[in-house]
Amino acid sequence: MTDPNMPPERVVVVDPPRQTTVNVQPERRGGGGGAMAFIVGGLLVVVAVIAFFVWNGGGIATPDAADTNVDVDVNLPTLPEAPKLPDAPTLPPIEPPTLPSPGPAPSN
């Protein structure tokens, strides 16, 4: 089947008794190279950025240890005294409950 967007190359052979037409299709090239190039290019950019930070020393200036002056004295707050609980009230002793004695045996 021919591509409707591209006219095929035609070879016409004319013999006195008959006419033969041969359609020659152009070679098709594979696609998808653009996506692969985009992925490889992206990976190269990532590697270049990582290499820049590694060989540049991180790119972040750190202060010298002699320039740091830190005061770590902290005044801790003191908690107030908790109020004293009152003494528990004294209650009269409690007698354990008593159960009534069982009645006559049930009939069968």
BAFI-3210 file (N, C-alpha, C; in Angstrom, 3 decimals, decimal comma, padded with zeros to 6 digits):
// residues 108
n [1|2|3|4|5|6|7|8|9|10|11|12|13|14|15|16|17|18|19|20|21|22|23|24|25|26|27|28|29|30|31|32|33|34|35|36|37|38|39|40|41|42|43|44|45|46|47|48|49|50|51|52|53|54|55|56|57|58|59|60|61|62|63|64|65|66|67|68|69|70|71|72|73|74|75|76|77|78|79|80|81|82|83|84|85|86|87|88|89|90|91|92|93|94|95|96|97|98|99|100|101|102|103|104|105|106|107|108]
n.u [000,852|000,536|001,898|-000,296|000,469|002,797|003,977|004,388|007,355|007,418|007,804|007,612|007,157|007,094|005,930|005,280|003,080|001,966|001,480|003,340|003,271|005,230|005,280|007,484|008,405|009,636|012,450|011,777|012,455|013,424|011,703|011,625|014,058|014,305|013,158|014,907|017,260|016,512|016,269|018,909|020,258|019,150|020,128|022,854|022,947|022,198|024,355|026,402|025,711|025,940|028,686|029,751|029,113|030,511|033,237|033,559|033,676|031,306|030,155|029,147|029,799|031,414|031,499|034,471|035,897|037,015|035,599|033,170|031,051|029,403|026,904|026,039|024,822|021,988|019,181|017,285|013,832|012,213|009,993|006,910|006,104|004,209|000,795|-000,074|-001,693|-004,802|-005,326|-006,599|-010,039|-011,285|-013,061|-015,873|-015,474|-016,258|-018,643|-018,579|-020,900|-023,709|-025,075|-028,320|-029,405|-029,616|-032,739|-035,261|-034,444|-034,700|-037,417|-037,413]
n.v [-001,163|002,207|005,346|007,937|010,577|010,931|010,838|007,831|006,415|005,782|003,260|002,738|000,376|-000,113|-002,301|-003,497|-005,484|-005,316|-003,258|-002,488|-001,502|-000,620|-000,095|001,470|001,451|003,911|003,619|002,996|004,776|004,184|005,422|007,405|008,224|010,791|010,914|009,291|010,780|013,039|011,966|011,050|013,489|014,869|013,292|013,807|016,525|016,406|014,929|016,753|018,911|017,709|017,067|019,645|020,661|018,840|019,128|021,800|022,188|022,089|024,588|026,135|028,485|028,107|029,199|030,157|028,199|029,643|031,986|031,604|032,256|031,157|031,347|029,335|029,372|028,941|030,062|028,175|027,780|027,702|025,472|026,099|025,345|022,425|022,182|020,969|017,871|017,233|015,328|011,963|011,199|009,545|006,550|004,597|001,073|-001,455|-003,984|-007,244|-008,358|-010,486|-013,631|-015,007|-018,140|-021,172|-022,278|-024,927|-027,909|-027,998|-029,550|-032,504]
n.w [000,000|-000,768|000,431|001,104|001,327|-000,030|-003,248|-005,113|-006,612|-010,036|-012,412|-015,696|-018,093|-021,443|-023,716|-026,944|-027,043|-024,418|-021,417|-018,569|-015,226|-012,520|-009,139|-006,983|-003,725|-001,460|000,784|004,160|007,074|010,447|013,352|016,402|017,324|018,239|020,807|022,247|022,005|023,461|026,078|026,561|026,350|028,536|030,654|030,360|031,042|033,762|034,818|034,279|035,965|038,494|038,448|038,357|040,936|042,515|041,786|042,220|044,876|046,244|046,250|048,310|050,680|053,756|057,136|058,935|061,566|063,656|063,704|064,934|067,651|070,263|072,673|075,257|077,692|079,596|081,287|083,322|083,976|087,193|088,802|090,528|093,985|094,584|095,671|098,956|099,611|101,246|104,299|104,134|104,786|107,757|107,828|108,961|109,791|107,338|107,108|105,687|103,168|103,857|102,884|102,314|103,709|101,757|100,326|100,289|098,389|094,842|093,034|091,022]
ca.u [000,000|001,364|001,643|-001,088|001,092|004,005|003,726|005,367|008,144|006,814|008,598|006,675|007,802|006,129|006,196|004,172|001,847|001,351|002,094|003,540|003,597|005,797|005,394|008,642|008,233|010,894|012,829|011,263|013,445|012,838|011,476|011,886|015,394|014,177|012,913|016,143|018,191|016,044|016,617|020,370|020,622|018,774|021,093|024,123|022,808|022,223|025,740|027,201|025,404|026,551|030,139|030,060|029,088|031,554|034,560|033,587|033,728|029,961|029,624|028,571|030,860|031,177|032,272|035,652|035,600|037,475|034,654|031,922|030,984|028,084|026,650|025,158|024,277|020,539|018,557|016,136|012,804|011,942|008,570|006,445|005,814|002,874|000,046|-000,134|-003,003|-005,317|-005,331|-007,797|-010,951|-011,398|-014,399|-016,112|-015,187|-017,363|-018,876|-018,842|-022,316|-024,085|-026,027|-029,309|-029,159|-030,426|-034,049|-035,354|-033,899|-035,733|-037,934|-036,990]
ca.v [000,000|003,396|006,436|008,928|011,887|010,959|010,099|006,762|006,451|004,861|002,766|002,285|-000,384|-000,211|-003,307|-003,402|-006,208|-004,998|-002,177|-002,910|-000,412|-001,142|000,929|001,235|002,168|004,398|002,933|003,642|004,899|003,984|006,633|007,285|008,706|012,072|010,659|008,774|011,904|013,876|011,291|011,074|014,880|015,159|012,628|014,536|017,759|016,047|014,571|017,977|019,681|017,000|017,241|021,030|020,813|018,011|019,694|023,182|022,190|022,214|025,899|026,777|028,977|027,807|030,109|029,599|027,763|030,666|033,100|031,265|032,549|030,691|031,389|028,212|029,496|029,071|030,102|027,285|028,247|026,792|025,206|026,444|024,212|021,852|022,266|019,736|017,234|017,043|013,931|011,210|011,102|008,219|006,005|003,438|-000,191|-002,002|-005,411|-007,899|-008,723|-011,872|-014,211|-015,838|-019,570|-021,694|-022,854|-026,364|-028,350|-028,004|-030,870|-032,967]
ca.w [000,000|-000,897|001,357|000,368|001,413|-000,834|-004,499|-005,326|-007,840|-010,996|-013,537|-016,724|-019,167|-022,542|-024,742|-027,905|-026,765|-023,120|-020,664|-017,185|-014,305|-011,271|-008,091|-006,126|-002,464|-000,891|002,020|005,362|008,151|011,769|014,131|017,826|017,685|018,931|022,229|022,826|022,093|024,559|027,332|026,714|026,617|029,925|031,542|030,285|031,820|035,180|035,162|034,260|037,169|039,628|038,348|038,712|042,386|043,137|041,552|042,652|046,334|046,777|045,915|049,482|051,555|055,158|057,979|059,578|062,924|064,591|063,691|065,618|069,073|070,651|074,110|075,557|079,041|079,546|082,611|083,348|084,919|088,311|088,969|091,885|094,866|094,412|096,932|099,756|099,613|102,616|104,781|103,773|105,941|108,375|107,641|109,845|109,108|106,554|107,301|104,408|103,050|104,186|101,945|103,012|103,560|100,652|100,698|099,991|097,104|093,795|092,676|089,699]
c.u [000,898|000,960|000,862|-000,449|002,327|003,756|004,793|006,159|007,559|007,823|007,602|007,479|006,761|006,657|005,038|002,960|001,196|002,097|002,167|003,938|004,065|005,920|006,542|008,457|009,586|011,180|012,305|012,363|012,729|012,699|011,845|013,261|015,339|013,965|014,173|017,166|017,799|016,434|018,120|020,839|020,290|019,727|022,438|024,056|022,862|023,643|026,613|026,950|026,032|028,062|030,542|030,107|030,177|032,911|034,662|033,653|032,353|029,341|029,015|029,718|030,494|032,013|033,451|035,309|036,019|036,480|033,374|032,045|029,564|027,980|025,642|024,617|022,787|020,024|017,295|015,100|012,607|010,434|008,134|006,172|004,390|002,121|000,002|-001,559|-003,500|-005,274|-006,648|-008,712|-010,975|-012,856|-014,606|-015,820|-016,448|-017,430|-019,098|-020,314|-022,535|-025,141|-027,060|-029,017|-030,060|-031,717|-034,067|-034,845|-035,006|-036,181|-037,506|-038,103]
c.v [001,226|004,445|007,518|010,313|012,017|010,187|009,024|006,990|005,408|004,499|002,196|001,611|-000,578|-001,240|-003,203|-004,242|-005,803|-003,840|-002,622|-001,693|-001,040|000,025|000,554|002,094|002,681|003,664|003,719|003,668|004,753|005,308|006,408|007,751|010,010|011,884|010,157|009,895|012,834|013,275|011,350|012,495|015,283|014,529|013,338|015,835|017,462|015,701|015,816|018,824|019,028|017,179|018,657|021,204|019,994|018,667|021,155|023,269|022,370|023,565|026,634|027,185|028,682|028,756|029,389|029,250|028,807|031,823|032,809|031,539|032,229|030,733|030,300|028,257|029,776|029,089|029,250|027,802|027,211|026,643|025,603|025,179|023,728|021,954|020,904|019,184|017,089|015,566|013,259|011,106|009,675|007,767|004,847|002,139|-000,726|-003,495|-006,049|-008,319|-010,196|-012,346|-015,028|-017,326|-020,120|-022,340|-024,337|-026,674|-028,358|-029,425|-031,210|-033,037]
c.w [000,000|000,118|000,616|000,390|000,533|-002,125|-004,700|-006,609|-008,794|-012,080|-014,538|-017,828|-020,263|-023,541|-025,732|-027,532|-025,442|-022,455|-019,201|-016,348|-012,993|-010,299|-007,173|-004,877|-001,975|000,420|003,210|006,416|009,491|012,507|015,587|018,237|018,448|020,425|022,907|022,981|023,245|025,910|027,577|027,012|028,041|030,915|031,528|031,079|033,317|035,619|035,187|035,510|038,397|039,608|038,728|040,224|043,071|042,980|041,947|044,174|046,951|046,502|047,086|050,397|053,003|056,003|058,627|061,027|063,944|064,681|064,463|067,108|069,509|072,166|074,436|076,978|078,938|080,973|082,556|084,325|086,029|088,452|090,375|092,688|094,623|095,731|097,625|099,731|101,053|102,993|104,399|104,992|106,494|108,275|108,605|109,088|108,415|106,786|105,934|104,332|103,395|103,211|102,734|102,785|102,455|101,161|100,365|098,597|096,056|093,472|091,257|088,754]
res [m|t|d|p|n|m|p|p|e|r|v|v|v|v|d|p|p|r|q|t|t|v|n|v|q|p|e|r|r|g|g|g|g|g|a|m|a|f|i|v|g|g|l|l|v|v|v|a|v|i|a|f|f|v|w|n|g|g|g|i|a|t|p|d|a|a|d|t|n|v|d|v|d|v|n|l|p|t|l|p|e|a|p|k|l|p|d|a|p|t|l|p|p|i|e|p|p|t|l|p|s|p|g|p|a|p|s|n]
***
